[in-house]
Each structure stands twice: as C-alpha cells, then as structure tokens.
Amino acid sequence: MPRVLPLSLLVLAACAPEPRDGVLTGIVTRGPGTDAPREAGATVRTFDNTDTEMDAVQTAQDGSFQATIPWTGGFFVELDAEGAVPTSFSAVAYSGAVEGGPGDTWTRTATALDSLRAEFAGCASADLDGAIVEGEIRVLLPVDDLDETPLVKTATVTVEDADGVAHAACYLDDQGGSAPDATVTGDTGRFAVFGLPPGVALVQMVLTVEETEFTNPTLPVRLPEGGAAPLYPLWAELPL
C-alpha cells in the first residue's frame, strides 16, 4: 500500500522553493599569475560535486566568462583551450555567486607539464601517462598577499583516485631538484602525483607539527583525461 503523507507535509512540499542555480564569473589566463595573457575562446565547463556537467561556455576576447554552478556546495571548473591540456579547479559556492579574477583559473600547457615532469624526473611515476595533481602547500592565514603565507615543509600528500587506489606524491629537495627518496614537501612546499585515471579523486594532506601528525580534510578534485589539477596553493589548516 503506498505511503500517504500528512496534509501538512504535502503543503510544505508544494510550497518549497525550487533549487536555484548559482553563477560563476571569472577570467581565464594562459598560465598562472595575474599578469598572464588572457585566454580568449577557451571552453569553460562546470560540474557539480556529483560530477554532473552543469554548463559549457566560451571565454570572451578578454578571457572573461559567466557559467552556471550549484547555488551552494562544492563544484569543479574544467578549462580547455588550443595549445593547452585540460585543466581543472575545485571550488565551493556559499551564496549562489562566485567571482574570480585573473590568476584564479588558468590553463596548463603541454610544454609546462613537460617541464614539470623534468623537475620530478627522479620519481618513478613522472613518465606515466594520465592526469596530474600538482601543487604547493601553504599555511592558511588571513593575509592579502599569497607570498606572505609560509610554505609547509613537513607535509605528505596522497591522492585516492576514482577507483579507490591510493597514489603517493613525489617531492623535490630543498634546492628544487628531484628527490625520489624524499618523504615530505621540504623547503619548496611542492609535490606532484602522476599517472592518475580520470574522474573525481580525493587529495589527502598530512602535516607534522612538533612530531605530531595532523590530517587535513580531504579535497575533492576532478581529474580530466590526460590533464592537470593544479593546486597553487593547497591550503594547510594548522591545529588550534
């Protein structure tokens, strides 16, 4: 026998507002940095946290765009442009509108990824085909200038791919050279994970403070086929 809802609940259901979509505005550049060239004609795709595509738009001559996102909650932005690999970013909407500027969403070129592989050449996975998660870990502090936030030198990073397989990160030495035996981020604060399958993955970061390990919340990232998910920075929350 079908379950009958009380009249009060039926009235509430009838009056409940329809879910609303949010709006993301931004500027896509070719490479990171606020002074990087604007990326005209790039495709911007947005996905909700279930990896369902919400919108696909083209950037204008000045690299600007407007796209649909969830009203609240996590979402992903994937960029495709001529001469670049698919590049993905993770974000969260809190009130229906998210505004980004130059340097917030940018495309990775194939040449840049070749340079990245060369930097981490000593790592056994650096030559593997697949998506790449790369980044620099900094302490989350309320400052305006990113360079004022300290680098995290004692962190480890693991990426759990869409199949549930864990992939350990590669690190650099304190001078920025490849360090296949390194187990933490070191003075550069940088890391890279190579050879990942496409799909939504989870980035797990653990930092050590005075010999005590602190696990940060996992960060979902969307890995495009053969592309990159750059995290500059990956924010570290210090224990209170």
N, C-alpha and C positions, 0 to 999 in steps of 0.2 A: 504494500500500500504506500503511495507516495506521501512523503512528509509534508505537512501543511504548516507554513509559517504563521505565527501570530499576526494579527492585523497590524499591530504597532510596528513590527519589523518590516512588513510589506510596505507600509507608508514611508518608513525611513529609507528603505531600498529605493523606492520610487523617487524620493527627494534628493538622494545622494548625488553630488555633482559628478559629471563625467570626468575621468582623468584628463589632465591637461598636459600638453607638451611644453617643454621649455625651449629656449633659444640660445644658441652659442654663436657669438660673433668673435672674429679673430683675424689675424694676418699671418699668412704662411710665408716663410722665408726659405731661401736655399742655404741650408746650413744654420747652425746656432748663432746666437748673438743678435742684439737689437739693430746692429748696423749691417747685417747680412742682406744680400739682394732680395727683393720681393719676388715671390713665386707666382707669376701670372698663369692662369689656365690649369692650375693643379686641381685634381679631384679630391674633394674632402668628403669622406664617408663617416657617418656617426652610427654607433651601435650601443644598445643598452647593455645592462650588466648580464643579460642572458645571451649576449652575442647576436641579438636580432638587429638587423640593419634598420635604422630609422630614417636616414636621409642621405642623399648624394648630391653635392653641388660643386660648381666650379668657382675658383677664385677669380676676382677681377684683375685688371691690369696692375693695381697696387697691392695685389696679394690678399685683399680682404675677402671675407666670406660671411655668410649667415646660414646656419644649419639648425635643424630640429634635434633636440636632445630630450631626455626624460626631464620631467618637472623637478624631481628630486632624485638623488641616488647616484651611484656610480655609472660612468659611461666611458666609451672609447672613441678616439678620433683616429682615423687612418688616412694618410696622405699618399697620393700617387701623382707623380709628375714625370715628364720626359727627362731622361738622364738621371733619375733617382730611383732608389729601391723603395718599396712600400715602407712607410714609417708610421709607427703607431704610438699614441699617447693615451694615458689614463687620466681621468678627471672625475670630480664629484660636483653635482649640482645641488644647491641648497634651497634656492628660492625661484627656480624657473628661468633664471637668466645668468649666463656665464660670459664674461667678457675677457678676451685675451688680446695681447698686443704682440709686436714683433719679438721674436725670441721664445715665445711660448709654444708655438707649433712650427716645426721646420722639417725639411726633407733631408734625408741622408743620401749621399751619392754613392754609387758603386766604388768610386775611387776612394772615398772616405772609409768605406768598410774594408777595402784592401789595405789601407794604411793601418786600420785598427788591427787586422789580422797580423800584420807585420810587427806591431808593437807587442802583441801577445804570442809571438812566433814560437816561443819555448813551450807553450801549453799544448798538450797532445790534441786537444779538440779544436784548435784555432783554424784548421783547414777543413773542418767538417762542413758539409752543405747544411742549409737550414737557416732558421731565423736566429737572431742575436739579441740578447738583452745586455746592455752595457750601461755604465754609469759611474757616478762619483758620489760618495756618501758624505753628507754634511750634517752638522748638528742643527736641528730645527730651533731657530731663535727668531724673535720678533725684530728683525732688522730690515732695512730697505735695500742694502747692497749685499748681493749674494756672496761676494768675495769676503765679506766681513764674518761670515759664518765659518766656524772651524771645520776642517776636514776630519773625518773619523778614520783613525789609523788601526783600530783593533776590531774591525768588523769582518764577519764572514757572510757570504751570500749563497743561497741555494734557490734554484728555480724548479718548481714542480710543474711538469708540462701537462697538457690536456689529458694524457693517458695515465697520469699519476706517477710518472717516473721522475726521480729527483736528479738534478744536474748541478754539480758543484761548480763554482765560479773559478776563473783564472785571475791572477793578480800580478801587479808589477812590483819591482823592487823600489827602494826609496829614491833612486835616481830616475825612475820612469822606464827602466828596461824590463824585458820579460823575465819573470821569476817563476818557473814551473814548480818549484818546491815551496813557494810562499803559501801560507795558510790564512793570512789576514790582509786587509787592504793596504796597510803601510802608509808611508808619508804622502803618497799621491791620493789616497782615498778611493782609488779607482778599481773597477772589476769588469769582467766580461764573461758571458756564458754563451758558448757557440753550439751550433748543430741542433737547434730546437725545432720540433714539429710545429706546424701552425695550430692556432686555437688559443683559447684563454688559459693562461698559466698563472701561477702564484709565485711571487718573489718573496722569499723569507730572508730577513736580515737579523743576525745576532751580533750584538756588540759586547765587548768585555770592558768593564769598568772596575778597576782595582781588584782584578782576579775574579770578579763575579760576572756571569753571563746574563744578559738581558735580551729577551726575544721581542722584537718589534712586531706590530700587527702585519699580517701578510698583505701584499699589494697585488691586486689582480692586474695583469697586463694582457693585451691582445697581440698575439704574435702573427704577423702576416707572412704568407708563404715567401721564403727567401728574403724577408725584410728585416727590419730592426725596430726594437722598442728601447729608445734611449731614455735614460733616467739621469738628467743633469739639472738638479741633484736628485738623489734618493735621500729623502729626509730621515734622519735618525732621531727618535724621541728618547731623550735621556731619562733615567729613573728619577723620581722626585725624592 
